[in-house]
Amino acid sequence: MRCVIARFPFDLFKSEVEDSMKGIKPEPVTGDAVVISRRVYPVKQVGEVITRQDRRDFSSAEVVRALSKLGFTCRTAESAVPAPAPARTPLETASVLLGNPAATEERSGDSL
């Protein structure tokens, strides 16, 4: 498939992208991500490998658009945000304020 990333045309194929990413350890994901061969990579890391350009030369949206057209599963930064921790009950809050962290240990499953 022909696509343009950072004003340069590329002919990308799904199998070539998968082969390019073999043996490359995924970096921690902080923004947009793509799933390649059951591994989750940051989009900028994949873009750098497949285009051989500096990450500052292209946007993650350009790479997401190209990888989505190739059939890869892409996740945006908004969907990668973890769910907030459940709020403490009033009893747990009072227990922590009084110096008895047993309420939080029992809740997290670390009780002795």
N, CA, C and O atoms as a DFTB+ gen file, in Angstrom:
448 C
 N C O
     1  1       0.840      -1.172       0.000
     2  2       0.000       0.000       0.000
     3  2       0.890       1.242       0.000
     4  3       1.883       1.312       0.725
     5  1       0.534       2.171      -0.786
     6  2       1.292       3.417      -0.864
     7  2       0.742       4.407       0.154
     8  3      -0.467       4.627       0.226
     9  1       1.639       5.006       0.944
    10  2       1.212       6.018       1.918
    11  2       2.296       7.080       2.025
    12  3       3.434       6.873       1.605
    13  1       1.927       8.210       2.590
    14  2       2.855       9.316       2.761
    15  2       3.026       9.575       4.248
    16  3       2.058       9.810       4.972
    17  1       4.274       9.528       4.687
    18  2       4.606       9.817       6.084
    19  2       5.725      10.844       6.067
    20  3       6.765      10.625       5.447
    21  1       5.519      11.948       6.736
    22  2       6.486      13.054       6.790
    23  2       6.862      13.527       5.388
    24  3       8.035      13.769       5.100
    25  1       5.865      13.655       4.523
    26  2       5.997      14.144       3.154
    27  2       6.814      13.230       2.243
    28  3       7.206      13.640       1.150
    29  1       7.077      11.990       2.682
    30  2       7.798      11.032       1.843
    31  2       6.885       9.851       1.535
    32  3       6.214       9.345       2.434
    33  1       6.847       9.404       0.286
    34  2       6.002       8.255      -0.065
    35  2       6.678       6.931       0.320
    36  3       7.889       6.766       0.178
    37  1       5.856       6.000       0.809
    38  2       6.338       4.670       1.186
    39  2       5.381       3.629       0.631
    40  3       4.168       3.838       0.599
    41  1       5.944       2.497       0.191
    42  2       5.145       1.332      -0.177
    43  2       5.257       0.351       0.976
    44  3       6.286      -0.305       1.142
    45  1       4.204       0.250       1.770
    46  2       4.224      -0.611       2.954
    47  2       3.338      -1.834       2.744
    48  3       2.277      -1.757       2.123
    49  1       3.794      -2.945       3.269
    50  2       3.027      -4.186       3.267
    51  2       3.003      -4.724       4.686
    52  3       3.980      -4.592       5.422
    53  1       1.897      -5.324       5.065
    54  2       1.733      -5.807       6.435
    55  2       2.850      -6.781       6.814
    56  3       3.411      -6.677       7.905
    57  1       3.173      -7.708       5.943
    58  2       4.208      -8.705       6.255
    59  2       5.580      -8.049       6.440
    60  3       6.367      -8.494       7.275
    61  1       5.870      -6.999       5.671
    62  2       7.149      -6.307       5.806
    63  2       7.239      -5.545       7.124
    64  3       8.301      -5.496       7.744
    65  1       6.131      -4.954       7.550
    66  2       6.119      -4.259       8.834
    67  2       6.343      -5.266       9.954
    68  3       7.132      -5.014      10.865
    69  1       5.655      -6.408       9.893
    70  2       5.834      -7.447      10.914
    71  2       7.273      -7.946      10.949
    72  3       7.837      -8.133      12.026
    73  1       7.873      -8.165       9.773
    74  2       9.261      -8.611       9.708
    75  2      10.217      -7.560      10.260
    76  3      11.198      -7.903      10.920
    77  1       9.943      -6.293       9.999
    78  2      10.794      -5.205      10.490
    79  2      10.780      -5.124      12.008
    80  3      11.785      -4.758      12.617
    81  1       9.657      -5.461      12.626
    82  2       9.521      -5.334      14.077
    83  2       9.941      -6.598      14.837
    84  3       9.990      -6.592      16.067
    85  1      10.243      -7.677      14.112
    86  2      10.703      -8.899      14.779
    87  2      12.021      -8.627      15.482
    88  3      12.927      -8.019      14.912
    89  1      12.119      -9.079      16.716
    90  2      13.351      -8.910      17.471
    91  2      13.530      -7.550      18.099
    92  3      14.530      -7.318      18.778
    93  1      12.599      -6.649      17.897
    94  2      12.685      -5.314      18.499
    95  2      11.816      -5.292      19.754
    96  3      10.621      -5.580      19.704
    97  1      12.434      -4.949      20.872
    98  2      11.727      -4.905      22.146
    99  2      10.837      -3.658      22.204
   100  3      11.306      -2.549      21.947
   101  1       9.554      -3.839      22.541
   102  2       8.668      -2.664      22.633
   103  2       9.075      -1.739      23.774
   104  3       9.400      -2.192      24.871
   105  1       9.054      -0.459      23.506
   106  2       9.294       0.544      24.536
   107  2       8.010       0.739      25.332
   108  3       6.942       0.341      24.868
   109  1       8.084       1.340      26.521
   110  2       6.858       1.624      27.270
   111  2       5.926       2.539      26.479
   112  3       6.369       3.509      25.863
   113  1       4.645       2.225      26.501
   114  2       3.653       2.991      25.742
   115  2       3.158       4.151      26.595
   116  3       2.663       3.953      27.705
   117  1       3.298       5.360      26.066
   118  2       2.802       6.546      26.768
   119  2       1.774       7.306      25.950
   120  3       1.113       8.209      26.463
   121  1       1.637       6.951      24.701
   122  2       0.688       7.633      23.809
   123  2      -0.021       6.624      22.942
   124  3      -0.498       5.599      23.428
   125  1      -0.090       6.913      21.656
   126  2      -0.724       6.006      20.708
   127  2       0.088       4.720      20.596
   128  3       1.314       4.736      20.703
   129  1      -0.614       3.605      20.377
   130  2       0.041       2.299      20.318
   131  2      -0.543       1.470      19.182
   132  3      -1.646       1.733      18.703
   133  1       0.223       0.460      18.759
   134  2      -0.206      -0.454      17.712
   135  2       0.176      -1.868      18.136
   136  3       1.228      -2.084      18.739
   137  1      -0.696      -2.835      17.813
   138  2      -0.441      -4.229      18.134
   139  2       0.130      -4.900      16.886
   140  3      -0.513      -4.944      15.837
   141  1       1.353      -5.422      17.023
   142  2       2.015      -6.136      15.932
   143  2       2.508      -7.465      16.488
   144  3       3.326      -7.497      17.408
   145  1       2.014      -8.547      15.932
   146  2       2.400      -9.892      16.369
   147  2       2.230     -10.074      17.878
   148  3       3.134     -10.564      18.554
   149  1       1.093      -9.685      18.388
   150  2       0.707      -9.815      19.793
   151  2       1.562      -8.992      20.746
   152  3       1.531      -9.225      21.954
   153  1       2.321      -8.040      20.228
   154  2       3.096      -7.129      21.065
   155  2       2.571      -5.715      20.840
   156  3       2.175      -5.359      19.731
   157  1       2.573      -4.926      21.890
   158  2       2.080      -3.555      21.809
   159  2       3.278      -2.606      21.743
   160  3       4.082      -2.533      22.672
   161  1       3.379      -1.892      20.641
   162  2       4.470      -0.953      20.406
   163  2       3.941       0.478      20.392
   164  3       2.807       0.713      19.975
   165  1       4.755       1.438      20.846
   166  2       4.395       2.842      20.615
   167  2       4.435       3.128      19.113
   168  3       5.322       2.647      18.408
   169  1       3.493       3.896      18.641
   170  2       3.390       4.193      17.212
   171  2       4.650       4.890      16.703
   172  3       5.109       4.610      15.595
   173  1       5.199       5.776      17.487
   174  2       6.401       6.497      17.065
   175  2       7.584       5.544      16.892
   176  3       8.396       5.743      15.988
   177  1       7.701       4.514      17.736
   178  2       8.774       3.541      17.599
   179  2       8.642       2.777      16.281
   180  3       9.627       2.586      15.568
   181  1       7.437       2.348      15.967
   182  2       7.194       1.621      14.720
   183  2       7.467       2.527      13.526
   184  3       8.090       2.104      12.552
   185  1       7.004       3.769      13.597
   186  2       7.239       4.711      12.514
   187  2       8.713       4.944      12.260
   188  3       9.138       5.050      11.110
   189  1       9.492       5.023      13.318
   190  2      10.929       5.220      13.178
   191  2      11.585       4.016      12.495
   192  3      12.480       4.184      11.666
   193  1      11.145       2.816      12.837
   194  2      11.731       1.614      12.249
   195  2      11.352       1.477      10.779
   196  3      12.213       1.198       9.944
   197  1      10.084       1.667      10.454
   198  2       9.653       1.415       9.068
   199  2      10.028       2.534       8.107
   200  3      10.161       2.290       6.907
   201  1      10.202       3.763       8.609
   202  2      10.564       4.868       7.718
   203  2      12.042       5.220       7.776
   204  3      12.554       5.896       6.883
   205  1      12.728       4.772       8.812
   206  2      14.141       5.109       9.052
   207  2      14.330       6.623       9.195
   208  3      15.363       7.170       8.811
   209  1      13.328       7.281       9.747
   210  2      13.386       8.722       9.987
   211  2      13.355       8.976      11.483
   212  3      12.979       8.103      12.265
   213  1      13.747      10.155      11.868
   214  2      13.683      10.562      13.259
   215  2      12.220      10.715      13.675
   216  3      11.382      11.127      12.873
   217  1      11.922      10.389      14.909
   218  2      10.530      10.458      15.403
   219  2       9.948      11.856      15.345
   220  3       8.731      12.021      15.266
   221  1      10.793      12.845      15.384
   222  2      10.304      14.227      15.354
   223  2       9.858      14.661      13.963
   224  3       9.229      15.708      13.811
   225  1      10.182      13.855      12.938
   226  2       9.859      14.221      11.558
   227  2       8.431      13.890      11.147
   228  3       7.959      14.386      10.124
   229  1       7.734      13.065      11.918
   230  2       6.377      12.669      11.543
   231  2       5.486      12.661      12.777
   232  3       5.967      12.611      13.909
   233  1       4.185      12.711      12.540
   234  2       3.232      12.672      13.654
   235  2       2.750      11.241      13.864
   236  3       2.806      10.415      12.953
   237  1       2.285      10.966      15.047
   238  2       1.759       9.625      15.323
   239  2       0.486       9.375      14.513
   240  3       0.186       8.231      14.170
   241  1      -0.264      10.436      14.206
   242  2      -1.492      10.274      13.418
   243  2      -1.197       9.747      12.022
   244  3      -1.960       8.941      11.490
   245  1      -0.086      10.197      11.418
   246  2       0.285       9.704      10.087
   247  2       0.562       8.205      10.115
   248  3       0.142       7.472       9.220
   249  1       1.269       7.758      11.142
   250  2       1.621       6.339      11.246
   251  2       0.385       5.514      11.603
   252  3       0.201       4.418      11.073
   253  1      -0.455       6.027      12.487
   254  2      -1.700       5.318      12.848
   255  2      -2.568       5.140      11.609
   256  3      -3.123       4.063      11.391
   257  1      -2.689       6.176      10.805
   258  2      -3.493       6.103       9.587
   259  2      -2.959       5.016       8.648
   260  3      -3.733       4.224       8.110
   261  1      -1.651       4.979       8.455
   262  2      -1.043       3.999       7.550
   263  2      -1.179       2.577       8.092
   264  3      -1.525       1.658       7.350
   265  1      -0.908       2.396       9.386
   266  2      -0.977       1.054       9.971
   267  2      -2.412       0.543      10.045
   268  3      -2.651      -0.656       9.899
   269  1      -3.357       1.433      10.268
   270  2      -4.767       1.029      10.288
   271  2      -5.205       0.540       8.912
   272  3      -5.944      -0.439       8.803
   273  1      -4.750       1.222       7.863
   274  2      -5.096       0.800       6.500
   275  2      -4.480      -0.550       6.158
   276  3      -5.021      -1.294       5.339
   277  1      -3.343      -0.869       6.789
   278  2      -2.709      -2.172       6.570
   279  2      -3.394      -3.287       7.353
   280  3      -3.146      -4.466       7.102
   281  1      -4.261      -2.914       8.307
   282  2      -4.999      -3.920       9.057
   283  2      -4.511      -4.146      10.472
   284  3      -4.956      -5.086      11.130
   285  1      -3.610      -3.309      10.956
   286  2      -3.141      -3.435      12.336
   287  2      -4.131      -2.775      13.293
   288  3      -4.837      -1.835      12.929
   289  1      -4.169      -3.284      14.519
   290  2      -5.019      -2.707      15.559
   291  2      -4.262      -1.571      16.224
   292  3      -3.192      -1.783      16.795
   293  1      -4.813      -0.371      16.151
   294  2      -4.186       0.807      16.744
   295  2      -5.042       1.305      17.901
   296  3      -6.271       1.267      17.851
   297  1      -4.366       1.770      18.936
   298  2      -5.046       2.333      20.104
   299  2      -4.596       3.776      20.277
   300  3      -3.403       4.077      20.242
   301  1      -5.550       4.647      20.460
   302  2      -5.206       6.045      20.675
   303  2      -4.837       6.266      22.133
   304  3      -5.125       5.430      22.989
   305  1      -4.202       7.387      22.407
   306  2      -3.759       7.681      23.771
   307  2      -4.933       7.729      24.742
   308  3      -4.783       7.344      25.902
   309  1      -6.102       8.195      24.292
   310  2      -7.251       8.280      25.185
   311  2      -7.718       6.896      25.632
   312  3      -8.127       6.720      26.779
   313  1      -7.658       5.914      24.732
   314  2      -8.119       4.572      25.096
   315  2      -7.071       3.808      25.892
   316  3      -7.387       2.787      26.503
   317  1      -5.823       4.284      25.897
   318  2      -4.764       3.598      26.622
   319  2      -4.692       4.020      28.090
   320  3      -3.944       3.424      28.864
   321  1      -5.455       5.034      28.481
   322  2      -5.445       5.512      29.858
   323  2      -6.129       4.485      30.764
   324  3      -7.268       4.096      30.506
   325  1      -5.445       4.046      31.819
   326  2      -6.065       3.063      32.709
   327  2      -7.240       3.659      33.489
   328  3      -7.318       4.869      33.701
   329  1      -8.132       2.795      33.900
   330  2      -9.290       3.225      34.683
   331  2      -8.813       3.693      36.056
   332  3      -7.857       3.140      36.599
   333  1      -9.469       4.707      36.619
   334  2      -9.060       5.183      37.939
   335  2      -9.327       4.125      39.010
   336  3     -10.232       3.300      38.881
   337  1      -8.523       4.171      40.059
   338  2      -8.703       3.234      41.164
   339  2     -10.027       3.516      41.857
   340  3     -10.453       4.669      41.924
   341  1     -10.688       2.480      42.376
   342  2     -11.956       2.715      43.068
   343  2     -11.738       3.575      44.311
   344  3     -10.713       3.470      44.985
   345  1     -12.710       4.416      44.597
   346  2     -12.623       5.314      45.745
   347  2     -12.716       4.527      47.052
   348  3     -13.380       3.493      47.130
   349  1     -12.044       5.038      48.058
   350  2     -12.100       4.401      49.372
   351  2     -13.454       4.671      50.012
   352  3     -14.089       5.699      49.771
   353  1     -13.868       3.732      50.821
   354  2     -15.085       3.936      51.599
   355  2     -14.746       4.859      52.761
   356  3     -13.570       5.016      53.089
   357  1     -15.746       5.477      53.395
   358  2     -15.467       6.333      54.552
   359  2     -14.725       5.584      55.663
   360  3     -13.873       6.166      56.334
   361  1     -15.037       4.307      55.864
   362  2     -14.372       3.526      56.901
   363  2     -12.888       3.344      56.571
   364  3     -12.039       3.460      57.455
   365  1     -12.573       3.061      55.307
   366  2     -11.178       2.903      54.905
   367  2     -10.414       4.217      55.029
   368  3      -9.261       4.225      55.461
   369  1     -11.040       5.317      54.657
   370  2     -10.399       6.624      54.766
   371  2     -10.089       6.952      56.211
   372  3      -8.988       7.410      56.516
   373  1     -11.039       6.728      57.109
   374  2     -10.822       6.979      58.538
   375  2      -9.721       6.083      59.083
   376  3      -8.895       6.530      59.879
   377  1      -9.703       4.846      58.669
   378  2      -8.688       3.910      59.138
   379  2      -7.293       4.367      58.730
   380  3      -6.363       4.302      59.534
   381  1      -7.134       4.825      57.494
   382  2      -5.834       5.300      57.027
   383  2      -5.435       6.562      57.769
   384  3      -4.276       6.705      58.156
   385  1      -6.370       7.480      57.977
   386  2      -6.068       8.723      58.694
   387  2      -5.680       8.471      60.145
   388  3      -4.897       9.230      60.719
   389  1      -6.207       7.438      60.729
   390  2      -5.883       7.106      62.122
   391  2      -4.618       6.256      62.237
   392  3      -4.196       5.918      63.343
   393  1      -4.026       5.916      61.122
   394  2      -2.765       5.188      61.163
   395  2      -2.904       3.689      61.141
   396  3      -1.959       2.986      61.498
   397  1      -4.040       3.176      60.737
   398  2      -4.245       1.738      60.658
   399  2      -4.453       1.376      59.189
   400  3      -5.586       1.398      58.709
   401  1      -3.383       1.044      58.470
   402  2      -3.524       0.749      57.053
   403  2      -4.091      -0.641      56.764
   404  3      -4.073      -1.086      55.616
   405  1      -4.587      -1.320      57.775
   406  2      -5.120      -2.672      57.572
   407  2      -6.279      -2.668      56.580
   408  3      -6.464      -3.638      55.846
   409  1      -7.045      -1.611      56.550
   410  2      -8.198      -1.555      55.651
   411  2      -7.743      -1.578      54.188
   412  3      -8.385      -2.216      53.354
   413  1      -6.654      -0.896      53.875
   414  2      -6.187      -0.891      52.495
   415  2      -5.490      -2.193      52.141
   416  3      -5.564      -2.632      50.994
   417  1      -4.808      -2.829      53.102
   418  2      -4.151      -4.106      52.829
   419  2      -5.174      -5.190      52.526
   420  3      -4.980      -5.998      51.618
   421  1      -6.275      -5.207      53.295
   422  2      -7.307      -6.208      53.066
   423  2      -7.940      -6.012      51.687
   424  3      -8.275      -6.978      51.002
   425  1      -8.095      -4.759      51.298
   426  2      -8.743      -4.454      50.031
   427  2      -7.889      -4.879      48.837
   428  3      -8.414      -5.363      47.834
   429  1      -6.565      -4.697      48.949
   430  2      -5.704      -5.039      47.837
   431  2      -5.337      -6.505      47.806
   432  3      -4.693      -6.954      46.858
   433  1      -5.726      -7.262      48.811
   434  2      -5.464      -8.698      48.818
   435  2      -4.106      -9.040      49.391
   436  3      -3.643     -10.170      49.236
   437  1      -3.442      -8.076      50.062
   438  2      -2.124      -8.316      50.639
   439  2      -2.201      -8.641      52.122
   440  3      -1.194      -8.539      52.821
   441  1      -3.344      -9.022      52.610
   442  2      -3.481      -9.273      54.037
   443  2      -2.680     -10.502      54.434
   444  3      -2.488     -11.423      53.641
   445  1      -2.211     -10.496      55.689
   446  2      -1.388     -11.597      56.192
   447  2      -2.204     -12.664      56.829
   448  3      -1.657     -13.659      57.302
